[in-house]
Amino acid sequence: MHTNEMTMSEVLRDPMIRQMLRADRVPLGEFAKLLERTARARNEAYAVEAQAASTARPH
């Protein structure tokens, strides 16, 4: 499966994103932590949703 979404590594290396972070005075390390926390929270939400869907199915 092909996706047009950037990986976290690609985002952190992207020159345009780095330029915006510098302009906004956001340290790269802090932005990386934000991406990691967001990805973790999204994965946890998907897991809860999948669990709820599997228990809601009739047997």
C-alpha positions in Angstrom: 0.0 0.0 0.0 1.4 3.4 -1.0 0.6 6.5 1.0 1.5 10.2 0.3 1.9 10.9 4.0 5.3 11.7 5.3 6.9 9.6 8.0 7.9 11.3 11.2 11.5 11.1 10.1 10.8 12.8 6.8 8.8 15.5 8.6 11.7 16.2 10.9 14.1 16.5 8.0 11.9 18.5 5.7 13.5 21.9 5.0 10.2 23.8 4.9 9.0 22.4 8.2 12.3 23.2 9.8 12.2 26.7 8.5 8.7 27.2 9.9 9.8 25.7 13.3 12.7 28.2 13.4 10.4 31.1 12.5 8.1 30.1 15.3 11.0 29.4 17.7 9.9 25.8 18.2 12.8 23.5 19.1 13.1 20.5 16.8 13.3 18.2 19.8 10.1 19.5 21.2 8.3 19.2 17.9 9.6 15.6 17.7 8.1 14.9 21.1 4.8 16.4 20.1 4.7 14.1 17.0 5.5 11.0 19.1 2.9 11.8 21.7 0.3 12.5 19.0 1.1 9.2 17.2 0.9 7.3 20.5 -2.5 8.8 21.4 -3.8 8.1 17.9 -2.7 4.5 18.0 -4.3 4.1 21.5 -7.5 5.6 20.2 -7.6 3.3 17.2 -7.0 0.3 19.5 -9.9 1.3 21.8 -12.1 1.8 18.8 -11.2 -1.6 17.4 -11.8 -3.3 20.7 -15.2 -1.6 21.0 -16.1 -2.7 17.5 -15.1 -6.3 18.1 -17.1 -6.5 21.3 -20.1 -4.9 19.7 -20.4 -7.6 17.0 -23.0 -10.3 17.6 -21.5 -13.8 18.1 
